[in-house]
């Protein structure tokens, strides 16, 4: 039985909550291939002291390791916030089949700086559980200011 986009995004939100609890920017990601979750990740930039340790980058690495190949053209990435240009570029190189994200990122999202960076065949669906994702981000940054 396959899950819906909303159900998978709820799992990505669970990952984002883990990040929040670890004092990481609360972004979570899930990679699904053939109706099977092959990666569950969240931001680890503080934990790893690595500016590239975004949820999407962790997910690409974990998914590629799981399937034994670098191309994710049969996979869907569910991520709680619109990917940044770095992550979108990596998703382009991975030839991701489908990208589903929640909240848009007006300041740092890929669509602002590099709208054509994804692979041309990547399907994009935005706005799934956007309000929940945005609220978690807002709550996190309110605690920082």
C-alpha positions in Angstrom: 0.0 0.0 0.0 1.5 3.3 -1.0 1.3 6.4 1.1 0.2 9.9 -0.1 2.4 12.9 -0.5 0.9 14.4 2.7 1.7 11.2 4.6 5.3 11.2 3.4 5.6 14.9 4.2 4.4 14.3 7.7 7.4 11.9 8.1 9.7 14.7 6.8 8.2 17.0 9.3 9.0 14.4 12.0 12.6 14.7 10.8 12.4 18.5 11.0 11.2 18.2 14.6 14.3 16.1 15.4 16.5 18.8 13.9 14.6 21.4 16.0 15.1 19.3 19.2 18.9 19.1 18.4 19.1 22.9 17.9 19.5 22.5 14.2 17.5 24.6 11.6 14.3 22.4 11.4 14.4 21.0 7.9 13.6 17.3 7.3 13.8 15.1 4.3 12.5 11.7 3.2 13.5 9.9 0.0 11.1 7.4 -1.4 11.8 4.9 -4.2 9.2 2.4 -5.4 6.9 3.2 -2.5 9.7 2.4 0.0 11.5 4.9 2.2 15.2 4.7 1.5 16.4 7.7 3.5 15.3 9.8 6.5 17.4 12.8 7.3 17.5 16.3 8.8 19.8 19.2 9.0 23.1 18.4 10.7 25.1 21.6 10.1 25.7 22.4 13.8 26.2 18.8 14.8 28.8 18.1 12.1 30.1 21.7 12.0 29.6 21.5 8.2 27.7 24.2 6.2 26.9 21.6 3.5 25.2 19.2 5.9 21.7 20.2 4.9 18.9 17.7 5.1 18.7 17.3 1.3 22.5 16.7 1.0 22.3 14.0 3.8 19.3 12.5 1.9 21.1 12.3 -1.4 24.0 10.5 0.1 21.9 8.1 2.1 19.6 7.3 -0.8 22.4 6.8 -3.3 24.1 4.5 -0.8 20.8 2.6 -0.3 20.2 2.0 -4.0 23.9 1.5 -4.9 24.0 4.2 -7.5 24.3 8.0 -7.8 21.2 8.7 -9.9 17.9 9.2 -8.1 15.7 9.4 -11.2 13.3 6.8 -9.8 13.0 8.6 -6.5 11.0 11.3 -4.8 12.5 13.7 -2.2 10.1 15.1 0.3 11.6 18.1 2.1 9.9 20.5 4.5 11.3 23.7 3.0 12.3 24.7 -0.6 15.9 23.6 -1.3 18.6 26.2 -1.4 20.6 26.6 -4.7 23.4 24.2 -3.4 20.9 21.5 -2.6 18.9 22.0 -5.8 22.2 21.8 -7.8 23.1 18.5 -6.1 19.5 17.2 -6.8 20.0 18.2 -10.4 23.3 16.2 -10.6 21.5 13.3 -9.0 18.8 13.5 -11.7 16.1 13.4 -9.0 12.8 12.2 -10.5 10.5 14.2 -8.3 10.8 16.9 -5.7 8.0 17.6 -3.2 8.5 20.5 -0.7 6.5 22.3 1.9 7.2 25.9 2.7 8.8 28.2 0.1 12.0 30.0 1.1 11.7 33.6 -0.3 15.2 34.6 1.0 17.4 31.5 0.1 15.3 29.2 -2.1 16.6 27.9 -5.4 13.8 29.4 -7.4 15.0 32.9 -6.5 18.6 32.4 -7.5 18.8 29.3 -9.8 15.3 28.4 -11.0 16.6 26.1 -13.8 19.2 24.2 -11.7 17.1 21.0 -11.2 17.3 18.3 -13.9 14.9 19.1 -16.7 12.9 16.0 -16.1 12.4 16.5 -12.4 8.8 17.0 -11.5 8.2 19.6 -8.7 5.2 19.8 -6.3 5.3 22.6 -3.8 3.1 23.6 -0.8 2.5 20.2 0.8 2.2 20.8 4.6 3.6 24.3 4.0 2.0 25.9 7.0 3.3 23.3 9.4 6.8 23.6 8.0 6.7 27.4 8.0 5.5 27.4 11.6 8.3 25.2 12.8 10.9 27.4 11.1 9.3 30.6 12.6 9.2 29.0 16.1 12.9 28.1 15.7 14.1 31.5 14.6 11.9 33.3 17.2 13.9 31.4 19.8 17.2 32.7 18.3 16.3 36.4 18.2 
